[in-house]
Amino acid sequence: YCLIHFYKRIRMAFVGERHRLEGAISGKDLQRALWTDPPASRQMPGVPRYMTHMERIKVRKDCDEVFPGIIIGTGDCIKDLAYMLDLGVTHVINCAEQDVRMDPTKFAKQGICYKGFVCKDLPAAPINDFFEECAEFIERALSMRCGLVFISCYMGNSRSSTIAAAYLMLKKDYSATQALQYMRNSREVQPNLGFLQQLAVKDNQLRKDRYRKYNFALADIKYSI
């Protein structure tokens, strides 16, 4: 009996270690990355003073630079074309075209590249359908010398931050946890649980792909006598 119990413990330890190394995470695990908060009063792009959340609501603008060259903000921000030009924005992603209605030709006339799609802020909404194409769009924008991307949704916290996190994962080799924690340093990003789960699935997939690529990239050792 003792021997059987001993082997069961060894097997349980092996399974636990394998699970840890594989690093499979879920959306609930990613919620822990949202526990930290950015400073309550901080500078907003284009505004040379610190502003609280209530002060931002009064001026109907709320945005933050969450990564060099990437700004996340509300739909009201991109509706103010003069503000976009003052910031020097070169590319705009509208993650909520059904909530933030814009005429793309207004951006085109000012030399701003526009990309928009319809995605409701609901856990079941398939925002992962837009991960790759938006990541490529952002990558092309930041490859320019003065590229600046503004990612917006209605409140600037859920859909836009999910797209920004996907970019950091796909193009900058961040894990989902690292991407969310990095952005939480400067903005209250808060993807809903369904979006977090889709980020977790993508994170698990990327980790497996990198592990497989690393294993098969090792060249055979050649011995010479």
C-alpha atoms as a printed R data frame, in Angstrom:
    type eleno elety resid chain resno       x      y       z
1   ATOM     1    CA   TYR     A     1   0.000  0.000   0.000
2   ATOM     2    CA   CYS     A     2   2.801  2.409   0.871
3   ATOM     3    CA   LEU     A     3   4.529  1.715  -2.434
4   ATOM     4    CA   ILE     A     4   1.347  2.395  -4.427
5   ATOM     5    CA   HIS     A     5   0.803  5.636  -2.522
6   ATOM     6    CA   PHE     A     6   4.425  6.621  -3.210
7   ATOM     7    CA   TYR     A     7   4.064  6.103  -6.977
8   ATOM     8    CA   LYS     A     8   0.785  8.038  -7.003
9   ATOM     9    CA   ARG     A     9   2.547 10.981  -5.386
10  ATOM    10    CA   ILE     A    10   5.354 10.797  -7.949
11  ATOM    11    CA   ARG     A    11   2.814 10.753 -10.800
12  ATOM    12    CA   MET     A    12   0.918 13.713  -9.341
13  ATOM    13    CA   ALA     A    13   4.157 15.650  -8.978
14  ATOM    14    CA   PHE     A    14   5.080 14.859 -12.592
15  ATOM    15    CA   VAL     A    15   1.699 16.011 -13.904
16  ATOM    16    CA   GLY     A    16   1.891 19.205 -11.857
17  ATOM    17    CA   GLU     A    17   5.400 19.969 -13.068
18  ATOM    18    CA   ARG     A    18   4.414 19.312 -16.670
19  ATOM    19    CA   HIS     A    19   1.435 21.641 -16.319
20  ATOM    20    CA   ARG     A    20   3.693 24.324 -14.830
21  ATOM    21    CA   LEU     A    21   6.219 24.024 -17.650
22  ATOM    22    CA   GLU     A    22   3.533 24.102 -20.301
23  ATOM    23    CA   GLY     A    23   2.209 27.228 -18.593
24  ATOM    24    CA   ALA     A    24  -1.400 26.832 -19.712
25  ATOM    25    CA   ILE     A    25  -3.336 29.846 -18.435
26  ATOM    26    CA   SER     A    26  -6.968 30.892 -18.491
27  ATOM    27    CA   GLY     A    27  -8.847 34.176 -18.551
28  ATOM    28    CA   LYS     A    28  -9.357 33.999 -14.783
29  ATOM    29    CA   ASP     A    29  -5.594 33.704 -14.336
30  ATOM    30    CA   LEU     A    30  -5.124 36.893 -16.374
31  ATOM    31    CA   GLN     A    31  -7.490 38.777 -14.081
32  ATOM    32    CA   ARG     A    32  -4.683 38.778 -11.511
33  ATOM    33    CA   ALA     A    33  -2.645 40.978 -13.842
34  ATOM    34    CA   LEU     A    34  -5.297 43.680 -13.451
35  ATOM    35    CA   TRP     A    35  -4.920 44.105  -9.700
36  ATOM    36    CA   THR     A    36  -2.365 46.907  -9.943
37  ATOM    37    CA   ASP     A    37  -3.596 50.419 -10.707
38  ATOM    38    CA   PRO     A    38  -1.906 53.308 -12.521
39  ATOM    39    CA   PRO     A    39  -1.513 56.680 -10.778
40  ATOM    40    CA   ALA     A    40  -4.903 58.313 -10.191
41  ATOM    41    CA   SER     A    41  -3.585 61.614 -11.564
42  ATOM    42    CA   ARG     A    42  -1.336 61.449 -14.604
43  ATOM    43    CA   GLN     A    43  -0.457 63.327 -17.775
44  ATOM    44    CA   MET     A    44  -2.587 62.829 -20.839
45  ATOM    45    CA   PRO     A    45  -0.971 62.966 -24.306
46  ATOM    46    CA   GLY     A    46  -1.053 66.515 -25.629
47  ATOM    47    CA   VAL     A    47  -1.982 68.003 -22.235
48  ATOM    48    CA   PRO     A    48   0.973 69.425 -20.238
49  ATOM    49    CA   ARG     A    49  -0.527 68.822 -16.788
50  ATOM    50    CA   TYR     A    50  -1.701 66.005 -14.565
51  ATOM    51    CA   MET     A    51  -5.388 65.151 -14.760
52  ATOM    52    CA   THR     A    52  -7.662 62.953 -12.679
53  ATOM    53    CA   HIS     A    53 -10.380 60.756 -14.152
54  ATOM    54    CA   MET     A    54 -13.074 63.328 -13.348
55  ATOM    55    CA   GLU     A    55 -11.084 66.099 -15.028
56  ATOM    56    CA   ARG     A    56 -10.778 63.962 -18.135
57  ATOM    57    CA   ILE     A    57 -14.529 63.384 -18.175
58  ATOM    58    CA   LYS     A    58 -15.127 67.145 -18.028
59  ATOM    59    CA   VAL     A    59 -13.014 67.787 -21.137
60  ATOM    60    CA   ARG     A    60 -14.507 64.702 -22.872
61  ATOM    61    CA   LYS     A    61 -11.080 63.235 -23.563
62  ATOM    62    CA   ASP     A    62  -9.414 60.255 -21.927
63  ATOM    63    CA   CYS     A    63  -6.361 58.530 -23.372
64  ATOM    64    CA   ASP     A    64  -2.910 57.277 -22.362
65  ATOM    65    CA   GLU     A    65   0.224 56.081 -24.112
66  ATOM    66    CA   VAL     A    66   0.450 52.456 -23.010
67  ATOM    67    CA   PHE     A    67   3.475 51.537 -25.147
68  ATOM    68    CA   PRO     A    68   5.901 53.718 -27.117
69  ATOM    69    CA   GLY     A    69   3.961 54.769 -30.206
70  ATOM    70    CA   ILE     A    70   0.615 53.288 -29.052
71  ATOM    71    CA   ILE     A    71  -2.133 55.371 -27.438
72  ATOM    72    CA   ILE     A    72  -5.369 53.898 -26.098
73  ATOM    73    CA   GLY     A    73  -8.384 56.120 -25.592
74  ATOM    74    CA   THR     A    74 -12.087 56.752 -25.845
75  ATOM    75    CA   GLY     A    75 -14.133 57.195 -28.981
76  ATOM    76    CA   ASP     A    76 -14.571 60.916 -28.230
77  ATOM    77    CA   CYS     A    77 -10.845 61.393 -28.759
78  ATOM    78    CA   ILE     A    78 -10.779 60.187 -32.359
79  ATOM    79    CA   LYS     A    79 -13.894 62.232 -33.121
80  ATOM    80    CA   ASP     A    80 -11.783 65.330 -32.411
81  ATOM    81    CA   LEU     A    81  -9.714 65.461 -35.584
82  ATOM    82    CA   ALA     A    82  -7.833 68.560 -34.437
83  ATOM    83    CA   TYR     A    83  -6.701 66.688 -31.322
84  ATOM    84    CA   MET     A    84  -5.491 63.780 -33.434
85  ATOM    85    CA   LEU     A    85  -3.462 66.154 -35.603
86  ATOM    86    CA   ASP     A    86  -2.021 67.906 -32.544
87  ATOM    87    CA   LEU     A    87  -0.822 64.562 -31.188
88  ATOM    88    CA   GLY     A    88   0.721 63.634 -34.525
89  ATOM    89    CA   VAL     A    89  -1.343 60.463 -34.900
90  ATOM    90    CA   THR     A    90  -0.611 58.655 -38.158
91  ATOM    91    CA   HIS     A    91  -2.818 55.557 -37.763
92  ATOM    92    CA   VAL     A    92  -6.187 55.004 -36.081
93  ATOM    93    CA   ILE     A    93  -7.873 51.725 -35.116
94  ATOM    94    CA   ASN     A    94 -11.547 51.964 -34.209
95  ATOM    95    CA   CYS     A    95 -12.542 48.772 -32.397
96  ATOM    96    CA   ALA     A    96 -16.179 49.806 -32.013
97  ATOM    97    CA   GLU     A    97 -17.539 51.153 -35.275
98  ATOM    98    CA   GLN     A    98 -21.091 50.457 -34.121
99  ATOM    99    CA   ASP     A    99 -20.583 52.712 -31.074
100 ATOM   100    CA   VAL     A   100 -18.078 55.247 -32.426
101 ATOM   101    CA   ARG     A   101 -19.306 56.265 -35.865
102 ATOM   102    CA   MET     A   102 -16.679 58.000 -37.979
103 ATOM   103    CA   ASP     A   103 -16.241 59.025 -41.588
104 ATOM   104    CA   PRO     A   104 -12.903 57.457 -42.653
105 ATOM   105    CA   THR     A   105 -12.531 59.972 -45.489
106 ATOM   106    CA   LYS     A   106 -11.922 62.723 -42.897
107 ATOM   107    CA   PHE     A   107  -8.811 60.882 -41.760
108 ATOM   108    CA   ALA     A   108  -7.697 60.122 -45.307
109 ATOM   109    CA   LYS     A   109  -7.818 63.809 -46.228
110 ATOM   110    CA   GLN     A   110  -5.390 64.523 -43.375
111 ATOM   111    CA   GLY     A   111  -3.054 61.647 -44.252
112 ATOM   112    CA   ILE     A   112  -4.147 59.443 -41.340
113 ATOM   113    CA   CYS     A   113  -4.573 55.729 -42.059
114 ATOM   114    CA   TYR     A   114  -7.809 54.342 -40.641
115 ATOM   115    CA   LYS     A   115  -8.846 50.809 -39.762
116 ATOM   116    CA   GLY     A   116 -12.151 49.964 -38.138
117 ATOM   117    CA   PHE     A   117 -14.240 46.926 -37.311
118 ATOM   118    CA   VAL     A   118 -17.416 46.019 -35.475
119 ATOM   119    CA   CYS     A   119 -17.027 44.131 -32.197
120 ATOM   120    CA   LYS     A   120 -19.360 44.386 -29.244
121 ATOM   121    CA   ASP     A   121 -17.917 44.577 -25.739
122 ATOM   122    CA   LEU     A   122 -19.381 41.203 -24.792
123 ATOM   123    CA   PRO     A   123 -17.516 38.113 -23.519
124 ATOM   124    CA   ALA     A   124 -18.785 36.041 -26.459
125 ATOM   125    CA   ALA     A   125 -17.674 38.538 -29.128
126 ATOM   126    CA   PRO     A   126 -14.904 37.012 -31.317
127 ATOM   127    CA   ILE     A   127 -12.344 39.796 -31.024
128 ATOM   128    CA   ASN     A   128  -9.583 37.258 -31.708
129 ATOM   129    CA   ASP     A   129 -10.638 37.352 -35.370
130 ATOM   130    CA   PHE     A   130  -8.911 40.740 -35.565
131 ATOM   131    CA   PHE     A   131  -5.701 39.968 -33.646
132 ATOM   132    CA   GLU     A   132  -3.409 39.226 -36.580
133 ATOM   133    CA   GLU     A   133  -4.606 41.902 -39.003
134 ATOM   134    CA   CYS     A   134  -4.500 44.625 -36.339
135 ATOM   135    CA   ALA     A   135  -1.050 43.508 -35.196
136 ATOM   136    CA   GLU     A   136   0.206 43.808 -38.779
137 ATOM   137    CA   PHE     A   137  -1.419 47.247 -39.095
138 ATOM   138    CA   ILE     A   138   0.267 48.466 -35.907
139 ATOM   139    CA   GLU     A   139   3.607 46.945 -36.884
140 ATOM   140    CA   ARG     A   140   3.573 48.755 -40.236
141 ATOM   141    CA   ALA     A   141   2.675 52.008 -38.496
142 ATOM   142    CA   LEU     A   142   5.474 51.759 -35.933
143 ATOM   143    CA   SER     A   143   7.997 50.851 -38.630
144 ATOM   144    CA   MET     A   144   7.652 54.452 -39.812
145 ATOM   145    CA   ARG     A   145  10.014 56.984 -38.287
146 ATOM   146    CA   CYS     A   146   7.197 59.056 -36.761
147 ATOM   147    CA   GLY     A   147   4.432 56.439 -36.613
148 ATOM   148    CA   LEU     A   148   1.876 56.904 -33.830
149 ATOM   149    CA   VAL     A   149  -1.137 54.601 -33.451
150 ATOM   150    CA   PHE     A   150  -4.340 55.543 -31.639
151 ATOM   151    CA   ILE     A   151  -6.503 52.547 -30.672
152 ATOM   152    CA   SER     A   152  -9.982 53.481 -29.552
153 ATOM   153    CA   CYS     A   153 -13.227 51.905 -28.408
154 ATOM   154    CA   TYR     A   154 -16.192 53.417 -26.592
155 ATOM   155    CA   MET     A   155 -14.551 53.727 -23.150
156 ATOM   156    CA   GLY     A   156 -10.969 52.934 -24.133
157 ATOM   157    CA   ASN     A   157 -10.530 50.144 -21.609
158 ATOM   158    CA   SER     A   158 -11.673 46.773 -22.961
159 ATOM   159    CA   ARG     A   159 -11.636 46.240 -26.721
160 ATOM   160    CA   SER     A   160  -8.793 48.652 -27.466
161 ATOM   161    CA   SER     A   161  -6.598 47.231 -24.704
162 ATOM   162    CA   THR     A   162  -7.260 43.687 -25.939
163 ATOM   163    CA   ILE     A   163  -6.012 44.623 -29.409
164 ATOM   164    CA   ALA     A   164  -2.951 46.365 -27.954
165 ATOM   165    CA   ALA     A   165  -2.168 43.324 -25.792
166 ATOM   166    CA   ALA     A   166  -2.494 41.037 -28.823
167 ATOM   167    CA   TYR     A   167   0.033 43.197 -30.686
168 ATOM   168    CA   LEU     A   168   2.541 43.000 -27.835
169 ATOM   169    CA   MET     A   169   2.112 39.222 -27.747
170 ATOM   170    CA   LEU     A   170   2.354 38.642 -31.498
171 ATOM   171    CA   LYS     A   171   5.062 41.149 -32.407
172 ATOM   172    CA   LYS     A   172   7.003 41.868 -29.204
173 ATOM   173    CA   ASP     A   173   7.013 38.371 -27.656
174 ATOM   174    CA   TYR     A   174   5.232 39.502 -24.496
175 ATOM   175    CA   SER     A   175   3.160 37.008 -22.582
176 ATOM   176    CA   ALA     A   176  -0.469 38.004 -22.007
177 ATOM   177    CA   THR     A   177   0.288 38.692 -18.344
178 ATOM   178    CA   GLN     A   178   3.293 40.851 -19.191
179 ATOM   179    CA   ALA     A   179   1.342 42.833 -21.787
180 ATOM   180    CA   LEU     A   180  -1.540 43.579 -19.427
181 ATOM   181    CA   GLN     A   181   0.720 44.468 -16.511
182 ATOM   182    CA   TYR     A   182   2.801 46.763 -18.721
183 ATOM   183    CA   MET     A   183  -0.285 48.659 -19.871
184 ATOM   184    CA   ARG     A   184  -1.740 48.820 -16.348
185 ATOM   185    CA   ASN     A   185   1.226 50.992 -15.391
186 ATOM   186    CA   SER     A   186  -0.250 53.848 -17.421
187 ATOM   187    CA   ARG     A   187  -3.963 53.090 -17.911
188 ATOM   188    CA   GLU     A   188  -6.848 51.225 -16.273
189 ATOM   189    CA   VAL     A   189  -7.083 48.608 -19.025
190 ATOM   190    CA   GLN     A   190  -9.888 46.156 -18.237
191 ATOM   191    CA   PRO     A   191 -10.736 43.582 -20.924
192 ATOM   192    CA   ASN     A   192 -13.854 41.604 -20.082
193 ATOM   193    CA   LEU     A   193 -13.470 37.970 -19.028
194 ATOM   194    CA   GLY     A   194 -14.291 36.637 -22.498
195 ATOM   195    CA   PHE     A   195 -11.576 38.788 -24.092
196 ATOM   196    CA   LEU     A   196  -9.124 37.707 -21.388
197 ATOM   197    CA   GLN     A   197  -9.902 34.091 -22.196
198 ATOM   198    CA   GLN     A   198  -9.227 34.716 -25.899
199 ATOM   199    CA   LEU     A   199  -5.910 36.345 -24.994
200 ATOM   200    CA   ALA     A   200  -5.104 33.336 -22.804
201 ATOM   201    CA   VAL     A   201  -5.825 30.922 -25.660
202 ATOM   202    CA   LYS     A   202  -3.566 32.932 -27.971
203 ATOM   203    CA   ASP     A   203  -0.877 33.065 -25.275
204 ATOM   204    CA   ASN     A   204  -0.947 29.280 -24.822
205 ATOM   205    CA   GLN     A   205  -0.766 28.776 -28.581
206 ATOM   206    CA   LEU     A   206   2.175 31.154 -29.013
207 ATOM   207    CA   ARG     A   207   4.053 29.504 -26.154
208 ATOM   208    CA   LYS     A   208   3.647 26.072 -27.714
209 ATOM   209    CA   ASP     A   209   4.676 27.364 -31.140
210 ATOM   210    CA   ARG     A   210   7.814 28.979 -29.748
211 ATOM   211    CA   TYR     A   211   8.700 25.868 -27.769
212 ATOM   212    CA   ARG     A   212   8.242 23.704 -30.867
213 ATOM   213    CA   LYS     A   213  10.238 26.141 -33.012
214 ATOM   214    CA   TYR     A   214  13.044 26.176 -30.453
215 ATOM   215    CA   ASN     A   215  13.201 22.382 -30.331
216 ATOM   216    CA   PHE     A   216  13.296 21.910 -34.082
217 ATOM   217    CA   ALA     A   217  15.671 24.803 -34.665
218 ATOM   218    CA   LEU     A   218  18.483 23.018 -32.859
219 ATOM   219    CA   ALA     A   219  20.979 21.751 -35.390
220 ATOM   220    CA   ASP     A   220  22.375 18.260 -35.067
221 ATOM   221    CA   ILE     A   221  25.766 18.085 -33.429
222 ATOM   222    CA   LYS     A   222  28.407 17.005 -35.921
223 ATOM   223    CA   TYR     A   223  31.387 15.108 -34.583
224 ATOM   224    CA   SER     A   224  34.648 14.999 -36.434
225 ATOM   225    CA   ILE     A   225  37.516 12.653 -35.733
